Each structure stands twice: as structure tokens, then as C-alpha cells.
């Protein structure tokens, strides 16, 4: 049996306040959809631009074949490896993709042209120093001994930064470049060596085909690798946004 509520109590009862919890959710979802559609258009435009302007360079493969290297380029990561045999020595050259310097806009270029010649020369000098690529050369003998050269190349000129003897090739590859030589003694800084010893080590390296022509190839191919990875990333981003 349902009991009746006295009339004097009815006046004291406040009506329930109903909160519409779904309205903010709908508003947020609409905002996400709107920004998502905008993002898709921008990504697709960028992807179209990159695909249109990317041109595969056949001369790179021609150089690799001419130099006697085998190119190992896995599209799933940013590592690139060149390998060949010279006598009983296996030559392994390893480098990574690298991003180009940020291009300036047309307005900025116009402003740069108005600057005086001295400022332009200083900026060009600074830019030339930033255009470089790092790479590592392993000379692995059949008896297991490995000589490692840490190198860099700028405008096609190869420079040796460190020479060391290593025991485990695969373990050494996993060490970040800036950490190599910090735990174990890997020899003195290359620049502190006697000049005759420096020249002899460089000449020995050149004998395996590690020269300025290879340096120019690494600079070019590392940029090409970065562009291909960027296109791949844009494709994946488009797939995520549209599915």
C-alpha cells in the first residue's frame, strides 16, 4: 500500500535538477570532427606536394654499383648500410637519414637579399658548417679484428673524427654515436695525433674506397632517405585520420 504524503510536506519538496551530460560530449565530438577534417585536407595536400616533387635519383644506384658496394636500405627504419669485400677485409659503411636545413620563405629571402654583403657572407659560412652528415666505417678482417672510423662529410669532404679498435660489431652499432668511446679507452682524439699518423690512417681508409666521392653520396642519399621516410609517415598519418 502506498502511503500518502501530507500536503504540508509537498510544498517543501524541491524538484530534481536534471543535468544534461551529453551536450558537452556532442560539442567536443563535433569539434574533433571539424579539426580532423581540416587536418586531413592539410596532410593530403602536403602528401601530394611531396610525391609530386620527389624524383628518384638513378645516379645514386649507379655510384653504389660503380664503387662495388651492396646497398642495404630498409624502408622500416632510418639506417642505411653499404657493404663490400676488399681482399680479406669486409668494409661496412653505416649512416642514417638526416633532415635538410629549414628552407626560408620568399619574404625572408627577399629581406636577406637586401642585407649587406658582409652579413650574407657570415650567414653562408655558418650554413656551410651545418651541412654535414655523420657516418661510421668498419673494417672487419676475416680473423675477427675490427677497426672503426668515425667520420663526417661536409660538401663532399670526408673528415675522420676518431679511430678505434672494437671487439663486438653488433654491440658497437647499438651504442649512440655521441656515447662511443666514453666507457672504454678508444684512442686519443684524432686531431691530437701526429700529423704523419693522421695522414697515414686517412690514406689507409681511402684505400678501401672511402673518399670524397663517397662522402658526397652519403650527404645526398641521407637527404633522399629522409624524404622517403617523410612520405611514408604522411601516408600512415592519412590512413589513421581517415579510418
C-alpha positions in Angstrom: 0.0 0.0 0.0 1.4 3.4 -1.0 1.2 6.0 1.8 0.1 9.5 1.1 2.4 12.4 1.6 0.9 15.2 3.7 0.2 18.4 1.7 2.3 20.5 4.1 5.3 18.4 3.1 4.7 18.6 -0.6 5.5 22.3 -0.7 8.9 21.7 0.9 10.0 19.2 -1.7 12.3 20.8 -4.4 12.1 19.5 -7.9 15.1 17.4 -9.1 17.7 19.3 -11.1 18.4 17.3 -14.3 21.8 17.8 -15.8 22.3 17.1 -19.5 25.7 15.4 -19.6 25.5 14.6 -23.2 25.5 18.1 -24.6 29.2 18.9 -23.8 30.2 15.5 -25.3 28.4 16.2 -28.5 30.0 19.6 -28.7 33.5 18.1 -28.1 32.9 15.4 -30.7 31.8 18.0 -33.3 34.9 20.0 -32.6 37.1 16.9 -33.0 35.4 16.0 -36.3 35.8 19.5 -37.6 39.5 19.8 -36.7 40.1 16.3 -38.0 38.6 17.1 -41.4 40.8 20.2 -41.6 43.9 18.2 -40.7 43.1 15.5 -43.3 43.0 18.2 -46.1 46.3 19.7 -45.0 48.0 16.3 -44.7 46.7 15.2 -48.1 47.9 18.4 -49.7 51.3 18.0 -48.1 51.5 14.4 -49.2 50.5 15.3 -52.8 53.2 18.0 -52.9 55.9 15.7 -51.6 55.0 12.9 -54.0 54.9 15.3 -56.9 58.3 16.8 -56.1 60.1 13.6 -55.2 62.3 12.3 -58.0 64.2 9.1 -57.6 67.9 9.6 -58.3 69.3 6.8 -60.5 72.8 8.2 -60.2 72.9 7.1 -56.6 72.5 3.4 -57.5 74.9 3.8 -60.3 77.5 5.1 -57.9 77.0 2.2 -55.5 77.4 -0.3 -58.2 80.5 1.5 -59.6 82.1 1.7 -56.2 81.5 -2.1 -55.7 79.2 -1.7 -52.7 76.0 -3.5 -51.9 73.3 -1.1 -50.6 71.2 -2.3 -47.7 68.3 0.2 -47.2 65.4 -1.0 -45.0 62.3 1.2 -45.5 61.2 0.4 -42.0 64.0 2.4 -40.3 66.4 5.2 -40.9 69.6 3.2 -41.1 71.5 2.8 -44.4 74.4 0.4 -44.9 77.0 -0.1 -47.6 79.0 -3.3 -47.7 81.8 -4.8 -49.9 84.8 -7.0 -49.6 88.4 -5.8 -50.3 90.7 -8.8 -50.0 90.0 -10.4 -46.6 88.5 -7.2 -45.2 84.8 -6.6 -45.1 84.0 -2.9 -45.4 80.9 -1.7 -43.8 79.7 1.9 -44.1 76.7 2.9 -41.9 74.8 6.2 -41.8 71.3 7.5 -41.1 68.7 9.7 -42.8 69.0 13.4 -42.0 66.8 16.4 -42.3 67.7 19.3 -44.5 68.2 22.8 -43.3 64.9 24.6 -42.9 64.1 26.5 -46.1 63.4 30.2 -45.8 60.2 31.7 -47.1 60.1 34.0 -50.2 59.7 37.1 -48.0 62.6 36.1 -45.8 64.7 35.5 -48.9 63.8 39.0 -50.2 64.9 40.5 -46.9 68.1 38.6 -47.0 68.9 40.0 -50.4 68.7 43.5 -49.0 71.2 42.8 -46.3 74.8 44.0 -46.8 77.4 41.6 -48.3 79.2 41.1 -45.0 76.2 39.7 -43.2 75.4 37.4 -46.2 78.9 36.0 -46.2 78.7 35.3 -42.4 75.4 33.5 -42.8 76.6 31.5 -45.8 79.7 30.4 -43.8 77.5 29.3 -40.8 75.2 27.4 -43.2 78.1 25.6 -44.8 79.2 24.3 -41.4 75.7 22.9 -40.7 75.5 21.0 -43.9 77.1 17.7 -42.9 76.4 14.1 -42.4 78.0 11.6 -39.9 78.9 8.0 -40.8 80.8 5.1 -39.5 83.2 2.8 -41.3 84.0 -0.7 -40.0 87.0 -2.6 -41.4 86.4 -6.2 -40.3 89.2 -8.8 -41.0 88.5 -12.4 -41.5 90.2 -13.2 -38.2 87.5 -11.1 -36.4 89.6 -7.9 -35.7 87.7 -4.7 -36.4 89.0 -1.2 -37.0 86.4 1.5 -36.7 86.5 5.0 -38.2 84.0 7.7 -37.0 83.7 10.2 -39.9 81.8 13.1 -41.1 81.3 14.6 -44.5 80.6 18.3 -45.5 80.3 19.4 -49.1 81.8 16.2 -50.2 84.9 16.4 -48.0 85.4 13.5 -45.6 86.9 14.1 -42.2 88.0 11.5 -39.7 87.0 12.2 -36.1 88.0 9.0 -34.2 89.7 5.7 -34.9 89.3 2.8 -32.5 89.6 -1.0 -32.3 86.4 -2.8 -31.3 85.5 -6.3 -30.3 81.8 -6.7 -30.9 80.5 -5.2 -34.1 76.8 -5.6 -33.4 77.1 -4.3 -29.9 79.0 -1.3 -31.1 76.4 -0.4 -33.7 73.8 -0.1 -30.9 75.8 2.5 -29.0 74.7 6.1 -29.8 77.4 7.9 -31.7 78.0 10.5 -29.0 78.5 7.8 -26.4 81.1 5.8 -28.2 84.4 5.8 -26.5 83.1 7.1 -23.2 83.3 3.9 -21.3 86.4 2.2 -22.7 89.6 3.8 -24.0 89.3 4.1 -27.8 92.4 6.0 -28.5 93.1 9.8 -28.4 91.2 12.4 -30.3 92.2 12.1 -33.9 93.2 15.7 -34.2 95.8 15.3 -31.4 97.7 12.5 -33.3 100.9 13.2 -35.0 100.2 14.7 -38.4 102.0 11.9 -40.2 100.0 9.3 -38.3 96.8 11.1 -39.2 97.7 11.2 -42.9 98.6 7.5 -42.9 95.3 6.5 -41.3 93.4 8.6 -43.8 95.3 7.1 -46.7 94.7 3.6 -45.4 90.9 4.4 -45.2 90.9 5.8 -48.7 92.4 2.6 -50.0 89.1 0.9 -49.2 87.1 3.4 -51.3 86.2 5.8 -48.5 86.8 9.1 -50.3 85.2 12.4 -51.0 83.0 10.9 -53.8 81.5 8.6 -51.2 81.1 11.5 -48.8 79.1 13.4 -51.4 76.9 10.3 -52.0 76.2 10.0 -48.2 75.2 13.6 -48.0 72.8 13.2 -50.9 71.4 9.8 -50.0 70.8 10.7 -46.4 68.5 13.5 -47.5 66.8 11.3 -50.0 66.2 8.7 -47.3 64.6 11.3 -45.0 62.3 12.5 -47.8 61.1 8.9 -48.4 60.5 8.3 -44.7 58.6 11.6 -44.5 56.3 10.5 -47.4 55.8 7.1 -45.7 54.9 8.9 -42.4 52.4 11.2 -44.2 50.8 8.1 -45.8 50.4 6.5 -42.4 49.0 9.7 -40.8 46.4 9.9 -43.6 45.4 6.3 -43.0 44.9 7.0 -39.3 42.8 10.1 -39.8 40.6 8.6 -42.5 39.9 5.2 -40.9 
